Amino acid sequence: MAIKMAMDWKVWLAASLLLLVQDSRAIIDTKCEPIKVEFCTKLGYNMTGMPNMLGHQVQVDALSSLITFYPLMVYNCAPELLFFLCSVHVPMCTQLPPSSPGNENLQTQLIGPCRPMCERVRDKCLPVLELFKLSWPLNLACEKFPRSNKDDNMCMDGGGKATDSPPSGTSAQQAFNAAGLDTLQAINPRLLEQAKELSKDASKLNKLDPYLKMFLESNMYKNIKPAKGYSGTCSDLKYSVNYHYVNRTDECVPKCGVDIIFDAEDKKFAEVWVSVWSILCFITSLFTLITYILDTSRFKYPERCIIFVNLSYHILSIGYILRLIFGSELTACTHTQGEPSLLVRQGLTPTPYCTVVYLIIYFSSLAGSVWWAITTVTWSLLLFTNMDSKRMEGHSPMMHLVGWGVPAVQTIVVLLLYQIEGDELTGICLPGQQTEQGLLNFLIIPFSFYLGSASFFFLSGVVGSLVNPGEESRKLLARIGLFSIFYTIPQVCVLASMVYEWIERPSWRSLSSTSSIVEMFMLRISMWLVVGIISGAWILSHRTISVWKQFLTSCSWNQSKPSTPVFPKVAYRPAPTSSQSKETALTMKNIGKLSSEARSSTPHGLPYTVENNKITI
């Protein structure tokens, strides 16, 4: 029985091999069309669309691939086998209403199988394949299909029961002859005769073994060769239906709003996570900047460079807040006429919102790294060259040219090279969010270089402080050393998460069963923004409290007004007459003859008398 089954399998594989040389029609746009594969015309739906889940552009190629599974259909290893195979090769096609009021075009949606149905079929049919030393086809890996049917990622589960499955034994052979062979005969009139001739002579069939094996490897395991004129396929990617092949870039681009690496819960949590950290970074860094503006003479170089590090992270928090305001879809998605909404990818023109978010986040993150490197460089020069802070301030224009100019040049270069890409998880726009080469060239290498340079000059400064000990150098070493620890550890975490993504991301998007660790990305977001929060500790001192007290006092509208002074009451008397003047006139002769009855003296010793509440001198 097994030998006969193997012979029948080889016959039909040889027959299907002849279909590979048949001419195919040109590429057509993705739209719904009637199902022409007769195996799949009685499954509850009658419309399909191309390309299918395996990348076939026409139904002829889909039929060629489907025929290779005929021995499994005859064996009837699983009741849902036919429904599963048809849902992959000729998926259900339906038209959805427009996504926006201004768009009048209907959206075409292809609905394939759900993962549970695939797993049920695989578990029952894999033992049969193992009898012939075959494994489950990679292009039918269950991990590439959605877990369940959802509005944003629809699929067919099959209900766990047979759906018009072919009968077993002779009835299955008759059903195949009635449906499949008639279609093959219409395509190639000589196919049936050649298949009968091959089945009569076993020696001729055995000669075809190498070709049949090659056909199995190229068809069942690596997917059948696409129709002529089709230059790309996304069938080697997990959830290939969620990708769109862009002909002008020869790339498979993820569709916007679908779940590929991360699910909806991960994206929702990331939205809250970004909101909390970006707002905290914005508030603390703003407090540090205002404190510096209130007392600019307080910080000298190299300490003033820390203020510019803080400014960089304040700008970074603004970029994340703008992404929250714009929304993920408006920022990271691009819309081209005739194509579905796609995530921004290298080679595609980003939207204005994406460009603004990219300019702010990428420039500020680079600027923060450069300014920290400048901080350690100026500190080393201060120790080894005996240069004072005032002289170093004379070189501040050169520091600003490097601190802001170098990141600006890098930002413009990435923009001109169309390397901006949208992130599926957070919706921000940065280079390397989808391509590993961009992640390495524009994120990992630059940040590693700046962090390594800063660490080298920091260690040089430590050596200089030990060689030239002093009270001022000791205090500065303690402050910069503490800040270096709080800066370097988060940056190392950010770089580690980038390297982890660079190594593992290809497997996340392939047909393998590995998945991403979303906690690594949450760690990157928090460690990227926490530096802006930590930099606020640089200005914590009693002087900061005094500066803010003085500022709030001068700006207060409720401060108490000074009390109105109270002046003493003064009584005036008429001017004395001539006789009174003579009476009160003092001379050297009578100054000592004043009455001693009511004699007193002024504070300066001048004698006077009091009569009738009047003072007479």
LINKA-V536279 format. One record per pair of residues at least 4 apart in sequence whose C-alpha atoms are under 8 Angstrom apart, sorted by the first residue. I is the first residue (numbers start at 1). J is the second residue. If there is no record, write none. Layout:
i:I j:J
i:I j:J
This chain:
i:1 j:5
i:2 j:6
i:3 j:7
i:4 j:8
i:5 j:9
i:5 j:71
i:6 j:10
i:7 j:11
i:7 j:199
i:8 j:12
i:8 j:71
i:8 j:199
i:9 j:13
i:9 j:70
i:9 j:71
i:10 j:14
i:10 j:205
i:10 j:209
i:10 j:212
i:11 j:15
i:11 j:195
i:11 j:198
i:11 j:199
i:11 j:205
i:12 j:16
i:12 j:67
i:12 j:68
i:12 j:70
i:12 j:195
i:13 j:17
i:13 j:67
i:13 j:68
i:13 j:212
i:14 j:18
i:14 j:195
i:14 j:208
i:14 j:212
i:15 j:19
i:15 j:191
i:15 j:192
i:15 j:194
i:15 j:195
i:16 j:20
i:16 j:64
i:16 j:67
i:16 j:68
i:17 j:21
i:17 j:64
i:17 j:212
i:17 j:215
i:18 j:22
i:18 j:191
i:19 j:64
i:20 j:61
i:20 j:64
i:23 j:228
i:24 j:58
i:24 j:60
i:24 j:227
i:24 j:228
i:25 j:58
i:25 j:227
i:25 j:228
i:26 j:227
i:26 j:228
i:26 j:229
i:27 j:57
i:27 j:58
i:27 j:229
i:27 j:230
i:28 j:50
i:28 j:57
i:29 j:50
i:30 j:49
i:30 j:50
i:30 j:51
i:30 j:108
i:31 j:49
i:31 j:50
i:31 j:93
i:31 j:108
i:32 j:47
i:32 j:48
i:32 j:49
i:32 j:50
i:32 j:93
i:32 j:94
i:32 j:95
i:32 j:108
i:33 j:47
i:33 j:48
i:33 j:49
i:33 j:93
i:34 j:46
i:34 j:47
i:34 j:48
i:35 j:40
i:35 j:41
i:35 j:46
i:35 j:47
i:35 j:48
i:35 j:90
i:36 j:41
i:36 j:59
i:37 j:41
i:37 j:59
i:37 j:63
i:37 j:180
i:37 j:183
i:38 j:179
i:38 j:180
i:38 j:183
i:39 j:86
i:39 j:176
i:39 j:179
i:39 j:180
i:40 j:82
i:40 j:83
i:40 j:86
i:40 j:90
i:41 j:45
i:41 j:46
i:42 j:46
i:42 j:164
i:43 j:83
i:43 j:163
i:43 j:164
i:45 j:92
i:46 j:92
i:47 j:92
i:47 j:93
i:47 j:94
i:48 j:90
i:48 j:91
i:48 j:92
i:48 j:93
i:48 j:94
i:48 j:110
i:49 j:90
i:49 j:91
i:49 j:92
i:49 j:93
i:49 j:110
i:50 j:55
i:50 j:56
i:50 j:57
i:50 j:58
i:50 j:59
i:50 j:90
i:51 j:55
i:51 j:56
i:51 j:57
i:51 j:58
i:52 j:56
i:52 j:57
i:52 j:62
i:52 j:88
i:52 j:89
i:52 j:90
i:52 j:91
i:52 j:110
i:52 j:241
i:53 j:88
i:53 j:89
i:53 j:91
i:53 j:112
i:53 j:235
i:53 j:240
i:53 j:241
i:54 j:88
i:54 j:89
i:54 j:139
i:54 j:223
i:54 j:234
i:54 j:235
i:55 j:226
i:55 j:233
i:55 j:234
i:55 j:235
i:56 j:61
i:56 j:62
i:56 j:89
i:56 j:224
i:56 j:226
i:56 j:227
i:57 j:61
i:57 j:226
i:57 j:227
i:57 j:230
i:58 j:62
i:58 j:227
i:59 j:63
i:59 j:90
i:60 j:64
i:61 j:65
i:61 j:224
i:61 j:226
i:61 j:227
i:62 j:66
i:62 j:89
i:62 j:90
i:63 j:67
i:63 j:89
i:64 j:68
i:65 j:69
i:65 j:89
i:65 j:219
i:65 j:220
i:65 j:224
i:66 j:70
i:66 j:85
i:66 j:86
i:66 j:89
i:68 j:220
i:69 j:73
i:70 j:74
i:71 j:75
i:72 j:76
i:72 j:77
i:72 j:125
i:72 j:128
i:73 j:77
i:73 j:81
i:73 j:82
i:73 j:166
i:73 j:172
i:74 j:166
i:74 j:167
i:74 j:168
i:74 j:169
i:74 j:172
i:74 j:173
i:75 j:168
i:75 j:169
i:76 j:81
i:76 j:166
i:76 j:167
i:76 j:168
i:77 j:81
i:77 j:121
i:77 j:124
i:77 j:125
i:77 j:128
i:78 j:120
i:78 j:121
i:78 j:124
i:78 j:125
i:79 j:121
i:79 j:161
i:79 j:162
i:79 j:163
i:79 j:165
i:80 j:84
i:80 j:117
i:80 j:121
i:80 j:158
i:80 j:160
i:80 j:161
i:80 j:162
i:80 j:163
i:80 j:165
i:81 j:85
i:81 j:121
i:81 j:165
i:82 j:86
i:82 j:165
i:82 j:166
i:83 j:87
i:83 j:158
i:83 j:163
i:83 j:164
i:83 j:165
i:84 j:88
i:84 j:113
i:84 j:117
i:84 j:118
i:84 j:121
i:84 j:158
i:85 j:89
i:86 j:90
i:86 j:91
i:87 j:91
i:87 j:92
i:87 j:111
i:87 j:112
i:87 j:113
i:87 j:156
i:88 j:112
i:88 j:113
i:91 j:110
i:91 j:111
i:91 j:112
i:91 j:113
i:92 j:110
i:92 j:111
i:92 j:112
i:93 j:108
i:93 j:109
i:93 j:110
i:93 j:111
i:94 j:108
i:94 j:109
i:94 j:110
i:94 j:111
i:95 j:106
i:95 j:107
i:95 j:108
i:95 j:109
i:96 j:106
i:96 j:107
i:96 j:108
i:96 j:109
i:97 j:105
i:97 j:106
i:97 j:107
i:98 j:103
i:98 j:104
i:98 j:105
i:98 j:106
i:98 j:107
i:99 j:103
i:99 j:107
i:110 j:241
i:111 j:154
i:111 j:155
i:111 j:156
i:112 j:145
i:112 j:154
i:112 j:155
i:112 j:156
i:113 j:117
i:113 j:118
i:113 j:145
i:113 j:146
i:113 j:155
i:113 j:156
i:113 j:157
i:113 j:158
i:114 j:118
i:114 j:145
i:114 j:146
i:114 j:147
i:114 j:148
i:114 j:149
i:114 j:155
i:114 j:156
i:114 j:157
i:115 j:119
i:115 j:142
i:115 j:143
i:115 j:144
i:115 j:145
i:115 j:146
i:115 j:147
i:115 j:148
i:115 j:157
i:116 j:120
i:116 j:147
i:116 j:148
i:116 j:157
i:117 j:121
i:117 j:157
i:117 j:158
i:117 j:160
i:118 j:122
i:118 j:142
i:119 j:123
i:119 j:142
i:120 j:124
i:121 j:125
i:122 j:126
i:122 j:136
i:123 j:127
i:124 j:128
i:125 j:129
i:126 j:130
i:126 j:135
i:126 j:136
i:127 j:131
i:128 j:132
i:129 j:133
i:129 j:134
i:129 j:135
i:129 j:136
i:130 j:134
i:130 j:135
i:136 j:140
i:136 j:141
i:137 j:141
i:137 j:220
i:137 j:221
i:138 j:220
i:138 j:221
i:138 j:222
i:138 j:511
i:139 j:220
i:139 j:221
i:139 j:222
i:139 j:223
i:139 j:235
i:139 j:236
i:139 j:511
i:140 j:144
i:141 j:145
i:141 j:511
i:143 j:238
i:143 j:239
i:143 j:511
i:143 j:512
i:143 j:513
i:144 j:237
i:144 j:238
i:144 j:239
i:144 j:240
i:144 j:511
i:145 j:238
i:145 j:239
i:146 j:153
i:146 j:154
i:146 j:155
i:146 j:239
i:148 j:154
i:148 j:155
i:148 j:157
i:149 j:153
i:149 j:154
i:149 j:155
i:149 j:156
i:149 j:157
i:150 j:154
i:150 j:155
i:152 j:257
i:152 j:258
i:153 j:258
i:153 j:259
i:158 j:162
i:158 j:163
i:166 j:171
i:166 j:172
i:166 j:175
i:167 j:171
i:167 j:172
i:167 j:175
i:168 j:172
i:169 j:173
i:170 j:174
i:171 j:175
i:172 j:176
i:173 j:177
i:174 j:178
i:175 j:179
i:175 j:180
i:176 j:180
i:176 j:181
i:177 j:181
i:177 j:182
i:178 j:182
i:179 j:183
i:180 j:184
i:181 j:185
i:181 j:192
i:182 j:186
i:183 j:187
i:184 j:188
i:184 j:189
i:184 j:191
i:184 j:192
i:185 j:189
i:185 j:190
i:185 j:191
i:185 j:192
i:190 j:194
i:191 j:195
i:192 j:196
i:193 j:197
i:194 j:198
i:195 j:199
i:196 j:200
i:197 j:201
i:198 j:202
i:198 j:204
i:198 j:205
i:199 j:205
i:201 j:205
i:202 j:206
i:203 j:207
i:204 j:208
i:205 j:209
i:208 j:212
i:209 j:213
i:210 j:214
i:211 j:215
i:212 j:216
i:213 j:217
i:214 j:218
i:215 j:219
i:215 j:220
i:216 j:220
i:216 j:221
i:217 j:221
i:217 j:222
i:218 j:222
i:218 j:223
i:218 j:224
i:218 j:225
i:219 j:223
i:219 j:224
i:219 j:225
i:220 j:224
i:223 j:235
i:226 j:230
i:226 j:233
i:231 j:247
i:231 j:250
i:232 j:245
i:232 j:247
i:232 j:250
i:232 j:251
i:233 j:245
i:233 j:252
i:234 j:240
i:234 j:243
i:234 j:244
i:234 j:245
i:234 j:252
i:235 j:240
i:236 j:240
i:236 j:510
i:236 j:511
i:237 j:509
i:237 j:510
i:237 j:511
i:238 j:260
i:238 j:508
i:238 j:509
i:238 j:510
i:238 j:511
i:238 j:512
i:239 j:243
i:239 j:260
i:242 j:254
i:242 j:255
i:242 j:258
i:242 j:259
i:242 j:260
i:243 j:252
i:243 j:253
i:243 j:254
i:243 j:255
i:244 j:252
i:244 j:253
i:244 j:254
i:244 j:255
i:244 j:340
i:244 j:342
i:245 j:250
i:245 j:251
i:245 j:252
i:245 j:253
i:246 j:250
i:246 j:251
i:246 j:252
i:246 j:253
i:247 j:251
i:249 j:347
i:253 j:342
i:253 j:343
i:253 j:345
i:254 j:258
i:254 j:260
i:254 j:342
i:254 j:343
i:255 j:340
i:255 j:341
i:255 j:342
i:255 j:343
i:256 j:329
i:256 j:333
i:256 j:341
i:256 j:342
i:256 j:343
i:257 j:329
i:259 j:263
i:259 j:264
i:260 j:509
i:261 j:424
i:261 j:508
i:261 j:509
i:261 j:515
i:261 j:516
i:262 j:266
i:262 j:267
i:262 j:424
i:262 j:425
i:262 j:516
i:262 j:518
i:263 j:267
i:264 j:268
i:265 j:269
i:266 j:270
i:266 j:425
i:266 j:518
i:267 j:271
i:267 j:425
i:267 j:426
i:268 j:272
i:269 j:273
i:270 j:274
i:270 j:425
i:270 j:426
i:270 j:522
i:271 j:275
i:271 j:324
i:271 j:426
i:272 j:276
i:273 j:277
i:273 j:522
i:273 j:525
i:274 j:278
i:274 j:320
i:274 j:426
i:274 j:525
i:274 j:526
i:275 j:279
i:275 j:320
i:275 j:321
i:275 j:324
i:276 j:280
i:277 j:281
i:277 j:525
i:277 j:526
i:277 j:529
i:277 j:530
i:278 j:282
i:278 j:317
i:278 j:318
i:278 j:320
i:278 j:321
i:278 j:529
i:279 j:283
i:279 j:317
i:279 j:321
i:280 j:284
i:280 j:533
i:281 j:285
i:281 j:313
i:281 j:314
i:281 j:317
i:281 j:529
i:281 j:530
i:281 j:532
i:281 j:533
i:282 j:286
i:282 j:314
i:282 j:317
i:282 j:318
i:282 j:532
i:283 j:287
i:284 j:288
i:284 j:532
i:284 j:533
i:284 j:536
i:285 j:289
i:285 j:310
i:285 j:311
i:285 j:313
i:285 j:314
i:285 j:532
i:285 j:533
i:285 j:535
i:285 j:536
i:286 j:290
i:286 j:314
i:287 j:291
i:287 j:536
i:288 j:292
i:288 j:307
i:288 j:310
i:288 j:535
i:288 j:536
i:288 j:539
i:289 j:293
i:289 j:307
i:289 j:310
i:289 j:311
i:290 j:294
i:291 j:295
i:291 j:539
i:291 j:544
i:291 j:547
i:291 j:548
i:292 j:296
i:292 j:298
i:292 j:299
i:292 j:307
i:294 j:547
i:294 j:551
i:295 j:547
i:299 j:303
i:299 j:304
i:300 j:304
i:300 j:389
i:300 j:390
i:300 j:393
i:301 j:305
i:301 j:378
i:301 j:389
i:301 j:390
i:301 j:392
i:301 j:393
i:302 j:306
i:302 j:375
i:302 j:376
i:302 j:378
i:302 j:379
i:302 j:389
i:303 j:307
i:303 j:375
i:304 j:308
i:305 j:309
i:305 j:371
i:305 j:372
i:305 j:374
i:305 j:375
i:306 j:310
i:306 j:371
i:306 j:372
i:306 j:375
i:306 j:535
i:306 j:538
i:307 j:311
i:307 j:535
i:308 j:312
i:308 j:368
i:308 j:371
i:309 j:313
i:309 j:367
i:309 j:368
i:309 j:369
i:309 j:371
i:309 j:372
i:309 j:532
i:309 j:535
i:310 j:314
i:310 j:368
i:310 j:532
i:310 j:535
i:310 j:536
i:311 j:315
i:312 j:316
i:312 j:364
i:312 j:365
i:312 j:367
i:312 j:368
i:313 j:317
i:313 j:364
i:313 j:365
i:313 j:368
i:313 j:529
i:313 j:531
i:313 j:532
i:314 j:318
i:314 j:532
i:315 j:319
i:315 j:360
i:315 j:361
i:315 j:364
i:316 j:320
i:316 j:360
i:316 j:361
i:316 j:364
i:316 j:365
i:316 j:529
i:317 j:321
i:317 j:361
i:317 j:529
i:318 j:322
i:318 j:360
i:319 j:323
i:319 j:357
i:319 j:358
i:319 j:360
i:319 j:361
i:320 j:324
i:320 j:357
i:320 j:361
i:320 j:428
i:321 j:325
i:322 j:326
i:322 j:357
i:323 j:327
i:323 j:328
i:323 j:331
i:323 j:357
i:323 j:427
i:323 j:428
i:324 j:328
i:326 j:330
i:326 j:331
i:326 j:353
i:327 j:331
i:327 j:427
i:328 j:332
i:328 j:333
i:328 j:426
i:328 j:427
i:328 j:428
i:329 j:333
i:329 j:427
i:330 j:353
i:330 j:354
i:331 j:351
i:331 j:353
i:331 j:354
i:331 j:357
i:331 j:422
i:331 j:427
i:331 j:428
i:331 j:429
i:332 j:343
i:332 j:344
i:332 j:350
i:332 j:351
i:332 j:354
i:332 j:421
i:332 j:422
i:332 j:423
i:332 j:424
i:332 j:427
i:332 j:428
i:332 j:429
i:333 j:341
i:333 j:342
i:333 j:343
i:333 j:344
i:333 j:350
i:333 j:351
i:333 j:422
i:334 j:341
i:334 j:342
i:334 j:343
i:334 j:344
i:334 j:349
i:334 j:350
i:334 j:351
i:335 j:339
i:335 j:340
i:335 j:341
i:335 j:342
i:336 j:340
i:336 j:341
i:343 j:421
i:343 j:422
i:343 j:423
i:343 j:424
i:344 j:348
i:344 j:349
i:344 j:350
i:344 j:420
i:344 j:421
i:344 j:422
i:344 j:429
i:345 j:350
i:345 j:419
i:345 j:420
i:345 j:421
i:345 j:422
i:345 j:434
i:346 j:418
i:346 j:419
i:346 j:420
i:346 j:421
i:346 j:435
i:347 j:417
i:347 j:418
i:347 j:419
i:348 j:418
i:349 j:418
i:350 j:354
i:350 j:355
i:350 j:420
i:350 j:421
i:351 j:355
i:352 j:356
i:353 j:357
i:354 j:358
i:354 j:422
i:354 j:428
i:354 j:429
i:355 j:359
i:355 j:429
i:356 j:360
i:357 j:361
i:357 j:428
i:357 j:429
i:358 j:362
i:358 j:363
i:358 j:420
i:358 j:428
i:358 j:429
i:358 j:430
i:359 j:363
i:359 j:411
i:360 j:364
i:361 j:365
i:361 j:430
i:362 j:366
i:362 j:411
i:362 j:430
i:363 j:367
i:363 j:407
i:363 j:408
i:363 j:410
i:363 j:411
i:364 j:368
i:364 j:407
i:365 j:369
i:366 j:370
i:366 j:407
i:366 j:447
i:367 j:371
i:367 j:403
i:367 j:404
i:367 j:406
i:367 j:407
i:368 j:372
i:369 j:373
i:369 j:447
i:369 j:450
i:369 j:451
i:370 j:374
i:370 j:402
i:370 j:403
i:370 j:407
i:370 j:450
i:371 j:375
i:371 j:403
i:372 j:376
i:372 j:454
i:373 j:377
i:373 j:450
i:373 j:451
i:373 j:453
i:373 j:454
i:373 j:455
i:373 j:457
i:374 j:378
i:374 j:399
i:374 j:403
i:374 j:454
i:375 j:379
i:375 j:454
i:376 j:380
i:376 j:454
i:376 j:455
i:376 j:457
i:376 j:458
i:376 j:461
i:377 j:381
i:377 j:454
i:377 j:457
i:377 j:458
i:378 j:382
i:378 j:392
i:379 j:383
i:379 j:458
i:379 j:461
i:380 j:384
i:380 j:457
i:380 j:458
i:380 j:460
i:380 j:461
i:380 j:464
i:381 j:385
i:381 j:386
i:381 j:387
i:382 j:386
i:382 j:387
i:382 j:388
i:382 j:389
i:383 j:387
i:383 j:461
i:383 j:464
i:383 j:465
i:383 j:468
i:383 j:473
i:384 j:464
i:387 j:391
i:387 j:392
i:388 j:392
i:389 j:393
i:390 j:394
i:391 j:395
i:392 j:396
i:395 j:399
i:396 j:400
i:397 j:401
i:398 j:402
i:399 j:403
i:400 j:404
i:400 j:405
i:401 j:405
i:401 j:406
i:402 j:406
i:403 j:407
i:404 j:408
i:405 j:409
i:406 j:410
i:407 j:411
i:408 j:412
i:409 j:413
i:410 j:414
i:411 j:415
i:412 j:416
i:413 j:417
i:414 j:418
i:414 j:419
i:414 j:420
i:414 j:431
i:414 j:442
i:415 j:419
i:415 j:420
i:419 j:431
i:419 j:432
i:419 j:438
i:420 j:429
i:420 j:430
i:420 j:431
i:420 j:432
i:421 j:429
i:421 j:430
i:421 j:431
i:421 j:432
i:421 j:433
i:421 j:434
i:422 j:427
i:422 j:428
i:422 j:429
i:422 j:430
i:422 j:433
i:422 j:434
i:423 j:427
i:423 j:428
i:423 j:429
i:423 j:430
i:423 j:433
i:423 j:434
i:429 j:433
i:431 j:438
i:431 j:439
i:431 j:442
i:431 j:443
i:432 j:436
i:432 j:437
i:432 j:438
i:432 j:439
i:432 j:440
i:432 j:442
i:432 j:443
i:433 j:438
i:433 j:439
i:434 j:439
i:435 j:439
i:436 j:440
i:436 j:502
i:436 j:505
i:437 j:441
i:438 j:442
i:438 j:443
i:439 j:443
i:439 j:444
i:439 j:498
i:439 j:502
i:440 j:444
i:440 j:445
i:440 j:502
i:441 j:445
i:441 j:446
i:442 j:446
i:443 j:447
i:443 j:498
i:444 j:448
i:444 j:495
i:444 j:498
i:444 j:499
i:445 j:449
i:446 j:450
i:447 j:451
i:447 j:495
i:448 j:452
i:448 j:495
i:449 j:453
i:450 j:454
i:451 j:455
i:451 j:488
i:451 j:491
i:452 j:456
i:453 j:457
i:454 j:458
i:455 j:459
i:456 j:460
i:457 j:461
i:458 j:462
i:459 j:463
i:460 j:464
i:461 j:465
i:462 j:466
i:462 j:477
i:463 j:467
i:464 j:468
i:465 j:469
i:465 j:470
i:465 j:473
i:465 j:474
i:465 j:477
i:468 j:473
i:469 j:473
i:469 j:474
i:470 j:474
i:471 j:475
i:472 j:476
i:473 j:477
i:474 j:478
i:475 j:479
i:476 j:480
i:477 j:481
i:478 j:482
i:479 j:483
i:479 j:538
i:480 j:484
i:481 j:485
i:482 j:486
i:483 j:487
i:483 j:535
i:483 j:538
i:484 j:488
i:485 j:489
i:486 j:490
i:486 j:531
i:486 j:534
i:487 j:491
i:487 j:531
i:487 j:534
i:488 j:492
i:489 j:493
i:490 j:494
i:490 j:527
i:490 j:528
i:490 j:530
i:490 j:531
i:491 j:495
i:491 j:527
i:491 j:528
i:492 j:496
i:493 j:497
i:493 j:523
i:493 j:524
i:493 j:527
i:494 j:498
i:494 j:523
i:494 j:524
i:494 j:525
i:494 j:527
i:494 j:528
i:495 j:499
i:496 j:500
i:497 j:501
i:497 j:520
i:497 j:521
i:497 j:523
i:497 j:524
i:498 j:502
i:499 j:503
i:500 j:504
i:501 j:505
i:502 j:506
i:504 j:508
i:504 j:516
i:505 j:509
i:505 j:516
i:506 j:510
i:507 j:511
i:507 j:512
i:507 j:514
i:507 j:515
i:508 j:512
i:508 j:513
i:508 j:514
i:508 j:515
i:508 j:516
i:517 j:521
i:518 j:522
i:519 j:523
i:520 j:524
i:521 j:525
i:522 j:526
i:523 j:527
i:524 j:528
i:525 j:529
i:526 j:530
i:527 j:531
i:529 j:533
i:530 j:534
i:531 j:535
i:532 j:536
i:533 j:537
i:534 j:538
i:536 j:540
i:539 j:544
i:540 j:544
i:541 j:545
i:542 j:546
i:543 j:547
i:544 j:548
i:545 j:549
i:546 j:550
i:547 j:551
i:548 j:552
i:549 j:553
i:550 j:554
i:551 j:555
i:552 j:556
i:553 j:559
i:576 j:580
i:576 j:581
i:577 j:581
i:578 j:582
i:579 j:583
i:580 j:584
i:581 j:585
i:584 j:616
i:584 j:617
i:585 j:617
i:586 j:590
i:586 j:591
i:586 j:617
i:587 j:591
i:588 j:592
i:589 j:593
i:590 j:594
i:594 j:599
i:594 j:607
i:594 j:608
i:594 j:609
i:595 j:599
i:595 j:609
i:598 j:609
i:598 j:610
i:599 j:607
i:599 j:608
i:599 j:609
i:599 j:610
i:600 j:607
i:600 j:608
i:600 j:609
i:601 j:605
i:601 j:606
i:601 j:607
i:601 j:608
i:602 j:606
i:602 j:607
i:602 j:608
i:607 j:617
i:608 j:615
i:608 j:616
i:608 j:617
i:609 j:615
i:609 j:616
i:609 j:617
i:610 j:614
i:610 j:615
i:610 j:616
i:611 j:615
i:611 j:616
